[in-house]
Amino acid sequence: MTRIDFYILSSDTMESGDQFACRLAEKAYRAGLRVLVAVDNAERAETLDRLLWTFREDTFVPHDRQQAEKQAAVEINCGEDPGAHHGLLINLCSEVPGWFSRFERLAEIVIQQPEALARSRQRYSYFRDRGYPLQSHRISNH
């Protein structure tokens, strides 16, 4: 069963959520996990692609947009079937992808905006009511 981690940031900006997603992807990559970062659209995928190149000067996270013919350690998905992925799904979508349960772990990043908090509460209740193992992590400095 998919383990679900909610990372509750103290910030209220989408940019801080994206920065944290990059840090989480880097940590998972270094631990040997394949990572899929799910976003809503191509524009957000492009933003995340650029950020994964620049979020930290002293590191490199091998990544690419998800493509059927090749694989990267960290891939960015904007609605496609996840294919062979099953490690860590970092969800930056406005909705939870229907195929999330294929993954060992799902990371939900929560920022301090009213709509984001309401979505996160609904998701938490949904997962809890279905018996998924849940963890919450308060992240103060990122």
DSSP file with accessible surface (Angstrom, degrees, kcal/mol):
  #  RESIDUE AA STRUCTURE BP1 BP2  ACC     N-H-->O    O-->H-N    N-H-->O    O-->H-N    TCO  KAPPA ALPHA  PHI   PSI    X-CA   Y-CA   Z-CA
    1    1 A M              0   0  157      0, 0.0     2,-0.1     0, 0.0   101,-0.1   0.000 360.0 360.0 360.0 140.5    0.0    0.0    0.0
    2    2 A T        -     0   0    2     99,-0.1     2,-0.4   103,-0.1   103,-0.2  -0.389 360.0-138.6 -63.4 128.7    1.3    3.5   -0.9
    3    3 A R  E     -a  105   0A  93    101,-2.8   103,-2.6   129,-0.1     2,-0.5  -0.791  19.1-152.5 -87.4 133.9    2.8    5.4    2.0
    4    4 A I  E     -ab 106 134A   0    129,-2.8   131,-2.1    -2,-0.4     2,-0.5  -0.932  10.6-169.6-118.1 124.7    1.7    9.1    1.9
    5    5 A D  E     -ab 107 135A   0    101,-2.9   103,-3.0    -2,-0.5     2,-0.6  -0.956   7.9-157.2-113.6 126.7    3.7   11.9    3.4
    6    6 A F  E     -ab 108 136A   4    129,-3.0   131,-2.8    -2,-0.5     2,-0.7  -0.920   6.0-160.3-100.8 121.0    2.4   15.4    3.8
    7    7 A Y  E     -ab 109 137A  22    101,-3.1   103,-3.2    -2,-0.6     2,-0.8  -0.912   8.2-158.7-103.1 108.7    5.1   18.0    3.9
    8    8 A I  E     -ab 110 138A  29    129,-3.1   131,-3.2    -2,-0.7     2,-0.2  -0.802   8.5-160.3 -96.9 107.6    3.6   21.1    5.5
    9    9 A L  E     - b   0 139A   1    101,-3.0   131,-0.2    -2,-0.8     8,-0.0  -0.541  21.0-139.1 -86.2 153.9    5.6   24.2    4.6
   10   10 A S  S    S+     0   0   76    129,-1.2     2,-0.1    -2,-0.2    -1,-0.1   0.644  79.7  88.2 -84.1 -12.3    5.5   27.5    6.6
   11   11 A S        -     0   0   28     99,-0.1   101,-3.1     2,-0.1    -2,-0.1  -0.414  65.2-150.6 -86.0 161.4    5.5   29.5    3.3
   12   12 A D        +     0   0   92     99,-0.2     2,-0.4    -2,-0.1    99,-0.1   0.206  63.0 100.5-114.8  15.1    2.5   30.5    1.3
   13   13 A T     >  -     0   0   50      1,-0.1     4,-1.5   100,-0.0     3,-0.3  -0.825  66.6-140.8-108.3 143.9    4.1   30.6   -2.2
   14   14 A M  H  > S+     0   0   85     -2,-0.4     4,-2.4     1,-0.2     5,-0.2   0.850 104.9  61.9 -61.6 -34.3    3.9   28.1   -5.0
   15   15 A E  H  > S+     0   0  123      1,-0.2     4,-2.5     2,-0.2    -1,-0.2   0.890 101.3  50.3 -61.6 -39.7    7.6   28.8   -5.7
   16   16 A S  H  > S+     0   0   13     -3,-0.3     4,-2.4     2,-0.2    -1,-0.2   0.883 109.5  52.1 -67.8 -34.8    8.6   27.6   -2.2
   17   17 A G  H  X S+     0   0    5     -4,-1.5     4,-2.3     2,-0.2    -2,-0.2   0.914 110.3  48.0 -63.7 -40.8    6.6   24.5   -2.8
   18   18 A D  H  X S+     0   0    6     -4,-2.4     4,-2.1     2,-0.2    -2,-0.2   0.907 110.4  51.5 -66.6 -41.1    8.5   23.9   -6.1
   19   19 A Q  H  X S+     0   0   69     -4,-2.5     4,-2.1     1,-0.2    -2,-0.2   0.926 111.0  47.9 -59.6 -45.0   11.8   24.6   -4.4
   20   20 A F  H  X S+     0   0   12     -4,-2.4     4,-2.8     1,-0.2     5,-0.2   0.903 107.8  55.8 -64.4 -39.0   11.0   22.0   -1.7
   21   21 A A  H  X S+     0   0    1     -4,-2.3     4,-2.7     1,-0.2    -1,-0.2   0.903 107.3  50.1 -59.3 -39.6    9.9   19.5   -4.4
   22   22 A C  H  X S+     0   0    1     -4,-2.1     4,-2.5     2,-0.2    -1,-0.2   0.923 110.9  48.2 -64.7 -43.7   13.3   19.9   -6.0
   23   23 A R  H  X S+     0   0   76     -4,-2.1     4,-2.4     2,-0.2    -2,-0.2   0.913 113.2  47.9 -62.4 -41.8   15.1   19.3   -2.7
   24   24 A L  H  X S+     0   0   16     -4,-2.8     4,-2.6     2,-0.2     5,-0.2   0.917 111.2  50.5 -65.9 -41.8   12.9   16.2   -2.0
   25   25 A A  H  X S+     0   0    0     -4,-2.7     4,-2.7    -5,-0.2    -2,-0.2   0.915 110.7  49.9 -62.0 -42.2   13.5   14.9   -5.5
   26   26 A E  H  X S+     0   0   12     -4,-2.5     4,-2.6     2,-0.2    -2,-0.2   0.935 111.0  48.6 -61.8 -46.4   17.3   15.3   -5.0
   27   27 A K  H  X S+     0   0  157     -4,-2.4     4,-1.3     1,-0.2    -2,-0.2   0.928 113.7  46.3 -60.8 -44.7   17.2   13.5   -1.7
   28   28 A A  H  <>S+     0   0    8     -4,-2.6     5,-2.6     2,-0.2     3,-0.2   0.914 111.6  51.8 -65.2 -42.3   15.2   10.6   -3.1
   29   29 A Y  H ><5S+     0   0   76     -4,-2.7     3,-1.9     1,-0.2    -2,-0.2   0.938 108.8  50.4 -59.2 -45.6   17.5   10.4   -6.2
   30   30 A R  H 3<5S+     0   0  150     -4,-2.6    -1,-0.2     1,-0.3    -2,-0.2   0.783 106.8  55.9 -65.8 -24.2   20.5   10.2   -3.9
   31   31 A A  T 3<5S-     0   0   79     -4,-1.3    -1,-0.3    -3,-0.2    -2,-0.2   0.408 124.6-105.0 -86.4   1.0   18.8    7.4   -2.0
   32   32 A G  T < 5S+     0   0   68     -3,-1.9     2,-0.3     1,-0.3    -3,-0.2   0.576  74.7 136.4  90.9   9.9   18.5    5.5   -5.2
   33   33 A L      < -     0   0   48     -5,-2.6     2,-0.4    -6,-0.2    -1,-0.3  -0.654  54.1-126.1 -89.5 147.3   14.7    6.0   -5.9
   34   34 A R        -     0   0   64     -2,-0.3    54,-2.2    40,-0.0     2,-0.4  -0.741  31.9-153.6 -83.9 142.0   13.2    6.9   -9.2
   35   35 A V  E     -dc  74  88A   0     38,-2.6    40,-2.6    -2,-0.4     2,-0.5  -0.958  17.0-168.2-125.5 135.7   11.1   10.0   -8.9
   36   36 A L  E     -dc  75  89A   0     52,-2.7    54,-2.8    -2,-0.4     2,-0.6  -0.993   8.9-160.0-120.6 123.9    8.1   11.2  -10.8
   37   37 A V  E     -dc  76  90A   3     38,-3.1    40,-3.3    -2,-0.5     2,-0.5  -0.930  11.6-153.0-104.6 116.4    7.0   14.8  -10.3
   38   38 A A  E     +dc  77  91A   0     52,-2.6    54,-2.8    -2,-0.6     2,-0.3  -0.800  19.0 172.6 -95.4 127.9    3.4   15.3  -11.4
   39   39 A V        -     0   0    3     38,-3.0    54,-0.2    -2,-0.5    40,-0.1  -0.859  37.8-118.4-128.3 165.4    2.3   18.8  -12.5
   40   40 A D  S    S+     0   0   75     52,-0.4     2,-0.3    -2,-0.3    38,-0.1   0.785  83.1   1.0 -75.8 -31.1   -0.9   20.1  -14.1
   41   41 A N  S  > S-     0   0   78     36,-0.1     4,-2.1     1,-0.1     5,-0.1  -0.947  73.6 -94.5-155.6 171.9    0.4   21.4  -17.4
   42   42 A A  H  > S+     0   0   56     -2,-0.3     4,-2.4     1,-0.2     5,-0.2   0.836 117.6  57.5 -64.1 -34.2    3.3   21.9  -19.8
   43   43 A E  H  > S+     0   0  153      2,-0.2     4,-2.1     1,-0.2    -1,-0.2   0.941 109.5  44.1 -63.3 -45.2    4.0   25.5  -18.5
   44   44 A R  H  > S+     0   0   36      1,-0.2     4,-2.6     2,-0.2    -2,-0.2   0.889 111.2  55.1 -67.4 -36.1    4.4   24.2  -14.9
   45   45 A A  H  X S+     0   0    0     -4,-2.1     4,-2.6     2,-0.2    -2,-0.2   0.920 107.8  49.4 -61.7 -42.1    6.6   21.3  -16.2
   46   46 A E  H  X S+     0   0   79     -4,-2.4     4,-2.4     2,-0.2     5,-0.2   0.918 110.4  50.5 -63.2 -43.0    8.8   23.9  -18.0
   47   47 A T  H  X S+     0   0   50     -4,-2.1     4,-2.3     1,-0.2    -2,-0.2   0.936 113.2  45.4 -60.0 -46.4    9.1   25.9  -14.8
   48   48 A L  H  X S+     0   0    2     -4,-2.6     4,-2.6     2,-0.2    -2,-0.2   0.892 109.2  55.9 -67.2 -38.2   10.1   22.9  -12.8
   49   49 A D  H  X S+     0   0   30     -4,-2.6     4,-0.9     1,-0.2    -2,-0.2   0.947 111.0  44.3 -57.9 -48.1   12.5   21.7  -15.4
   50   50 A R  H >X S+     0   0  130     -4,-2.4     4,-1.2     1,-0.2     3,-0.7   0.915 112.4  52.6 -62.8 -42.4   14.4   25.0  -15.2
   51   51 A L  H 3X S+     0   0   26     -4,-2.3     4,-2.7     1,-0.2     3,-0.4   0.887 101.5  58.5 -64.6 -37.3   14.2   25.0  -11.4
   52   52 A L  H 3< S+     0   0    5     -4,-2.6     9,-0.5     1,-0.2    -1,-0.2   0.785 108.6  48.0 -64.4 -24.2   15.8   21.5  -11.2
   53   53 A W  H << S+     0   0  148     -4,-0.9    -1,-0.2    -3,-0.7    -2,-0.2   0.775 126.3  25.0 -79.7 -29.1   18.8   22.9  -13.1
   54   54 A T  H  < S+     0   0   98     -4,-1.2    -2,-0.2    -3,-0.4    -3,-0.2   0.510  85.4  99.3-119.7  -6.1   19.2   26.0  -10.9
   55   55 A F  S  < S+     0   0   25     -4,-2.7     2,-0.3     1,-0.2    -3,-0.1   0.759  98.5  21.2 -63.4 -22.5   17.7   25.4   -7.4
   56   56 A R    >   -     0   0   93      3,-0.2     3,-0.9    -5,-0.2    -1,-0.2  -0.974  66.1-150.7-146.0 130.4   21.2   24.7   -6.0
   57   57 A E  T 3  S+     0   0  199     -2,-0.3    -1,-0.1     1,-0.2    -2,-0.1   0.809  93.6  51.2 -69.9 -31.2   24.5   25.8   -7.5
   58   58 A D  T 3  S+     0   0  136      2,-0.0     2,-0.3     0, 0.0    -1,-0.2   0.189 105.0  57.4 -98.0  18.6   26.5   22.9   -6.1
   59   59 A T    <   -     0   0   27     -3,-0.9     2,-0.4    -6,-0.1    -3,-0.2  -0.947  57.6-150.0-145.4 162.5   24.4   19.9   -7.2
   60   60 A F        -     0   0  103     -2,-0.3    -7,-0.1   -34,-0.0    -3,-0.0  -0.995   4.2-165.5-136.0 129.4   23.0   18.3  -10.3
   61   61 A V        -     0   0    0     -9,-0.5     2,-0.3    -2,-0.4   -35,-0.1  -0.955  24.7-132.8-112.6 109.6   19.7   16.2  -10.4
   62   62 A P        +     0   0   32      0, 0.0    12,-1.2     0, 0.0     2,-0.3  -0.486  47.9 148.1 -64.9 121.6   19.5   14.2  -13.6
   63   63 A H  E     +e   74   0A  18     -2,-0.3     2,-0.3    10,-0.2    12,-0.2  -0.957  22.8 170.4-150.6 166.2   16.0   14.8  -14.9
   64   64 A D  E     -e   75   0A  42     10,-1.5    12,-1.9    -2,-0.3     2,-0.2  -0.964  46.2 -79.1-165.7 166.4   13.8   15.2  -18.0
   65   65 A R  E     -e   76   0A  67     -2,-0.3    12,-0.2    10,-0.2     2,-0.1  -0.525  67.0 -89.5 -68.6 146.2   10.2   15.4  -19.1
   66   66 A Q        +     0   0   29     10,-2.9     2,-0.3    -2,-0.2    12,-0.1  -0.407  56.1 173.3 -64.1 129.5    8.7   12.0  -19.0
   67   67 A Q  B >   -G   70   0B  60      3,-0.7     3,-0.8    -2,-0.1    10,-0.0  -0.998  35.7-135.5-139.4 141.1    9.1   10.2  -22.4
   68   68 A A  T 3  S+     0   0  108     -2,-0.3    -1,-0.1     1,-0.2    -2,-0.0   0.854 101.9  53.3 -64.7 -35.3    8.3    6.7  -23.4
   69   69 A E  T 3  S+     0   0  151      1,-0.1     2,-0.3     2,-0.0    -1,-0.2   0.609 116.2  25.3 -84.1 -10.4   11.5    6.0  -25.2
   70   70 A K  B <   -G   67   0B 106     -3,-0.8    -3,-0.7     2,-0.0     2,-0.4  -0.987  65.4-143.4-149.2 160.8   13.9    7.0  -22.5
   71   71 A Q        -     0   0  129     -2,-0.3     2,-0.3    -5,-0.1    -5,-0.1  -0.948   8.1-167.8-126.7 146.2   14.1    7.3  -18.7
   72   72 A A        -     0   0   20     -2,-0.4   -37,-0.2    -8,-0.1     3,-0.1  -0.859  36.8-113.1-122.7 162.5   15.7    9.7  -16.3
   73   73 A A  S    S+     0   0   27     -2,-0.3   -38,-2.6     1,-0.2     2,-0.5   0.888 111.4  29.6 -62.1 -38.3   16.2    9.3  -12.5
   74   74 A V  E    S-de  35  63A   0    -12,-1.2   -10,-1.5   -40,-0.2     2,-0.4  -0.992  79.9-175.2-123.8 124.7   13.8   12.2  -12.0
   75   75 A E  E     -de  36  64A   6    -40,-2.6   -38,-3.1    -2,-0.5     2,-0.5  -0.930  19.6-138.0-123.6 148.7   11.0   12.7  -14.5
   76   76 A I  E     -de  37  65A   1    -12,-1.9   -10,-2.9    -2,-0.4     2,-0.4  -0.911  21.3-167.1-107.0 126.1    8.3   15.4  -14.8
   77   77 A N  E     -d   38   0A   1    -40,-3.3   -38,-3.0    -2,-0.5   -36,-0.1  -0.928  16.7-177.0-116.2 133.0    4.9   14.2  -15.7
   78   78 A C  S    S-     0   0   29     -2,-0.4   -36,-0.1   -40,-0.2   -38,-0.1  -0.430  79.9 -45.0-127.0  60.4    2.0   16.4  -16.9
   79   79 A G  S    S+     0   0   63      1,-0.3   -39,-0.1   -38,-0.1    -2,-0.0   0.208  97.0 128.3 109.4 -12.6   -0.9   14.0  -17.2
   80   80 A E  S    S-     0   0   79      1,-0.1    -1,-0.3     2,-0.1    -3,-0.0  -0.257  72.9 -86.8 -70.1 162.2    0.7   11.0  -19.1
   81   81 A D        -     0   0   92      1,-0.1    -1,-0.1    -4,-0.0     0, 0.0  -0.462  39.3-127.5 -61.5 138.7    0.5    7.4  -17.8
   82   82 A P    >   -     0   0    0      0, 0.0     3,-1.6     0, 0.0    -1,-0.1   0.571  35.0-164.1 -73.3  -6.3    3.4    7.0  -15.4
   83   83 A G  T 3   -     0   0   41      1,-0.2   -15,-0.0     3,-0.0     0, 0.0  -0.359  65.3  -7.4  64.0-130.9    4.6    3.9  -17.2
   84   84 A A  T 3  S+     0   0   66     -2,-0.1    -1,-0.2     2,-0.0     2,-0.0   0.407  99.3 124.9 -83.9   2.2    7.1    1.8  -15.2
   85   85 A H    <   +     0   0    7     -3,-1.6     4,-0.0     1,-0.1   -50,-0.0  -0.355  13.3 142.5 -63.8 141.8    7.4    4.3  -12.4
   86   86 A H        +     0   0  108    -52,-0.1    18,-2.6     2,-0.1    19,-0.2   0.301  47.7  82.1-157.7   4.7    6.6    3.0   -8.9
   87   87 A G  S    S-     0   0    6      1,-0.3    18,-2.1    16,-0.2    17,-0.7   0.878  97.4 -10.9 -79.9 -96.6    9.1    4.7   -6.5
   88   88 A L  E     -cf  35 105A   2    -54,-2.2   -52,-2.7    16,-0.2     2,-0.6  -0.934  53.6-163.4-115.4 128.2    8.3    8.2   -5.3
   89   89 A L  E     -cf  36 106A   0     16,-2.3    18,-3.2    -2,-0.5     2,-0.7  -0.956   4.2-162.7-107.2 118.4    5.5   10.4   -6.7
   90   90 A I  E     -cf  37 107A   0    -54,-2.8   -52,-2.6    -2,-0.6     2,-0.7  -0.920  15.6-151.0 -98.9 112.6    5.8   14.0   -5.8
   91   91 A N  E     +cf  38 108A   3     16,-2.6    18,-0.8    -2,-0.7   -52,-0.1  -0.778  35.7 155.4 -94.6 113.0    2.3   15.5   -6.5
   92   92 A L        +     0   0   19    -54,-2.8   -52,-0.4    -2,-0.7    -1,-0.1   0.171  44.4 114.8-111.8  13.0    2.2   19.2   -7.5
   93   93 A C  S    S-     0   0   18    -54,-0.2   -54,-0.1     2,-0.2   -55,-0.0  -0.439  76.6-123.2 -80.8 158.3   -1.1   18.8   -9.3
   94   94 A S  S    S+     0   0   44     -2,-0.1     2,-0.3     2,-0.0    -1,-0.1   0.753 102.0  36.6 -71.4 -21.9   -4.3   20.4   -8.3
   95   95 A E  S    S-     0   0  139     28,-0.0    -2,-0.2     0, 0.0    -3,-0.1  -0.884  95.6-104.2-123.0 160.0   -5.8   16.9   -8.1
   96   96 A V        -     0   0   35     -2,-0.3    -2,-0.0    -4,-0.1     4,-0.0  -0.714  44.6-111.6 -82.1 125.9   -4.3   13.6   -7.1
   97   97 A P    >   -     0   0   17      0, 0.0     3,-1.8     0, 0.0    -1,-0.1  -0.335  20.6-126.1 -57.4 139.6   -3.5   11.5  -10.2
   98   98 A G  T 3  S+     0   0   74      1,-0.3     3,-0.4     2,-0.1    -2,-0.0   0.721 107.7  55.8 -60.7 -21.6   -5.7    8.5  -10.4
   99   99 A W  T >   +     0   0   43      1,-0.2     3,-1.9     2,-0.1    -1,-0.3   0.215  69.3 114.2 -97.5  16.3   -2.7    6.1  -10.7
  100  100 A F  G X   +     0   0   12     -3,-1.8     3,-1.9     1,-0.3    -1,-0.2   0.818  64.6  69.4 -57.5 -30.6   -1.0    7.3   -7.4
  101  101 A S  G 3  S+     0   0   68     -3,-0.4    -1,-0.3     1,-0.3   -99,-0.1   0.608  82.4  73.0 -72.7  -5.0   -1.5    3.9   -5.8
  102  102 A R  G <  S+     0   0  115     -3,-1.9    -1,-0.3  -101,-0.1     2,-0.2   0.658  87.3  84.8 -72.6 -17.2    1.0    2.3   -8.2
  103  103 A F  S <  S-     0   0    4     -3,-1.9   -16,-0.2    -4,-0.2   -15,-0.1  -0.597  75.4-139.8 -94.0 150.3    3.7    4.1   -6.2
  104  104 A E  S    S+     0   0  104    -18,-2.6  -101,-2.8   -17,-0.7     2,-0.3   0.874  92.3  19.3 -67.7 -39.2    5.5    3.0   -3.0
  105  105 A R  E     -af   3  88A  60    -18,-2.1   -16,-2.3  -103,-0.2     2,-0.4  -0.989  61.5-162.0-137.2 146.5    5.4    6.6   -1.7
  106  106 A L  E     -af   4  89A   0   -103,-2.6  -101,-2.9    -2,-0.3     2,-0.5  -0.996  10.5-157.6-125.7 127.3    3.4    9.7   -2.5
  107  107 A A  E     -af   5  90A   0    -18,-3.2   -16,-2.6    -2,-0.4     2,-0.5  -0.940   5.1-168.6-107.7 123.2    4.6   13.2   -1.3
  108  108 A E  E     -af   6  91A   1   -103,-3.0  -101,-3.1    -2,-0.5     2,-0.6  -0.956  10.0-152.6-108.4 125.1    2.0   15.9   -1.0
  109  109 A I  E     -a    7   0A  22    -18,-0.8     2,-0.5    -2,-0.5  -101,-0.2  -0.889  10.3-160.1-103.7 122.6    3.5   19.4   -0.5
  110  110 A V  E     -a    8   0A   6   -103,-3.2  -101,-3.0    -2,-0.6     2,-0.3  -0.902   6.7-171.1-109.7 122.0    1.3   21.8    1.4
  111  111 A I        -     0   0   18     -2,-0.5     2,-1.8  -103,-0.2   -99,-0.2  -0.743  37.7-102.5-106.0 162.5    1.7   25.5    1.3
  112  112 A Q  S    S+     0   0   72   -101,-3.1  -100,-0.1    -2,-0.3     3,-0.1  -0.407  77.0 119.2 -87.7  61.5   -0.1   28.1    3.5
  113  113 A Q  S  > S-     0   0   65     -2,-1.8     4,-3.1     1,-0.1     5,-0.3  -0.975  70.0-121.8-120.1 141.4   -2.7   29.3    1.0
  114  114 A P  H  > S+     0   0  103      0, 0.0     4,-2.4     0, 0.0     5,-0.2   0.887 111.2  44.4 -52.0 -45.9   -6.4   28.8    1.7
  115  115 A E  H  > S+     0   0  126      1,-0.2     4,-2.4     2,-0.2     5,-0.2   0.908 115.3  48.4 -67.0 -41.2   -7.2   26.8   -1.4
  116  116 A A  H  > S+     0   0    6      2,-0.2     4,-2.4     1,-0.2    -1,-0.2   0.910 112.1  49.2 -64.8 -40.8   -4.1   24.6   -1.0
  117  117 A L  H  X S+     0   0   33     -4,-3.1     4,-2.5     2,-0.2    -2,-0.2   0.919 110.9  49.8 -65.4 -41.2   -4.9   24.0    2.7
  118  118 A A  H  X S+     0   0   44     -4,-2.4     4,-2.2    -5,-0.3    -2,-0.2   0.930 111.9  48.1 -63.8 -43.9   -8.5   23.0    1.9
  119  119 A R  H  X S+     0   0   87     -4,-2.4     4,-2.6     1,-0.2    -1,-0.2   0.914 111.4  51.1 -61.1 -42.4   -7.3   20.6   -0.9
  120  120 A S  H  X S+     0   0   13     -4,-2.4     4,-2.8     1,-0.2    -2,-0.2   0.899 108.4  50.8 -64.8 -40.1   -4.8   19.1    1.5
  121  121 A R  H  X S+     0   0  158     -4,-2.5     4,-2.4     2,-0.2    -1,-0.2   0.920 111.5  48.5 -63.4 -41.6   -7.4   18.6    4.2
  122  122 A Q  H  X S+     0   0  138     -4,-2.2     4,-2.5     2,-0.2    -2,-0.2   0.926 113.3  47.3 -63.1 -44.2   -9.7   16.8    1.7
  123  123 A R  H  X S+     0   0   26     -4,-2.6     4,-2.9     2,-0.2     5,-0.3   0.920 110.2  52.0 -63.9 -44.1   -6.9   14.6    0.5
  124  124 A Y  H  X S+     0   0   82     -4,-2.8     4,-2.9     1,-0.2     5,-0.2   0.945 112.3  45.9 -58.1 -47.1   -5.8   13.7    4.0
  125  125 A S  H  X S+     0   0   43     -4,-2.4     4,-2.9     2,-0.2    -1,-0.2   0.912 112.0  52.1 -61.6 -43.6   -9.3   12.7    4.9
  126  126 A Y  H  X S+     0   0   98     -4,-2.5     4,-0.9     2,-0.2    -2,-0.2   0.948 114.6  41.4 -58.0 -50.7   -9.7   10.7    1.6
  127  127 A F  H ><>S+     0   0    0     -4,-2.9     5,-2.2     1,-0.2     3,-0.5   0.917 115.4  50.4 -66.5 -43.3   -6.4    8.8    2.3
  128  128 A R  H ><5S+     0   0  130     -4,-2.9     3,-1.7    -5,-0.3    -2,-0.2   0.928 107.6  53.5 -60.0 -45.9   -7.1    8.3    6.0
  129  129 A D  H 3<5S+     0   0  108     -4,-2.9    -1,-0.2     1,-0.3    -2,-0.2   0.734 109.4  49.7 -64.6 -20.8  -10.7    6.9    5.3
  130  130 A R  T <<5S-     0   0  129     -4,-0.9    -1,-0.3    -3,-0.5    -2,-0.2   0.332 118.5-109.4-100.9   5.3   -9.2    4.4    2.9
  131  131 A G  T < 5 +     0   0   52     -3,-1.7    -3,-0.2    -4,-0.2    -2,-0.1   0.617  59.4 157.8  83.7  13.6   -6.6    3.2    5.3
  132  132 A Y      < -     0   0   41     -5,-2.2     2,-0.4     1,-0.1    -1,-0.2  -0.461  50.8-107.9 -70.0 142.3   -3.4    4.5    3.7
  133  133 A P        -     0   0   61      0, 0.0  -129,-2.8     0, 0.0     2,-0.4  -0.584  44.7-162.8 -71.2 124.3   -0.4    5.0    6.0
  134  134 A L  E     -b    4   0A  32     -2,-0.4     2,-0.3  -131,-0.2  -129,-0.2  -0.886  17.4-178.7-116.6 143.0    0.0    8.7    6.6
  135  135 A Q  E     -b    5   0A  98   -131,-2.1  -129,-3.0    -2,-0.4     2,-0.4  -0.991  10.6-156.6-133.6 143.2    2.8   10.8    7.9
  136  136 A S  E     -b    6   0A  64     -2,-0.3     2,-0.4  -131,-0.2  -129,-0.2  -0.970   7.7-171.6-120.9 138.2    2.9   14.6    8.4
  137  137 A H  E     -b    7   0A  53   -131,-2.8  -129,-3.1    -2,-0.4     2,-0.6  -0.987  14.7-146.4-130.8 120.0    6.1   16.6    8.5
  138  138 A R  E     -b    8   0A 198     -2,-0.4     2,-0.6  -131,-0.2  -129,-0.2  -0.777  14.6-163.4 -86.5 124.5    6.2   20.3    9.4
  139  139 A I  E     +b    9   0A  33   -131,-3.2  -129,-1.2    -2,-0.6     3,-0.1  -0.935  16.5 169.3-112.9 112.4    9.0   22.0    7.4
  140  140 A S        +     0   0   84     -2,-0.6     2,-0.5     1,-0.2    -1,-0.2   0.886  65.9  37.9 -93.7 -43.0    9.9   25.4    8.9
  141  141 A N              0   0  141      1,-0.1    -1,-0.2  -132,-0.0  -132,-0.0  -0.937 360.0 360.0-113.9 124.3   13.1   26.4    7.0
  142  142 A H              0   0   68     -2,-0.5    -1,-0.1    -3,-0.1  -119,-0.1  -0.055 360.0 360.0-144.7 360.0   13.4   25.6    3.3
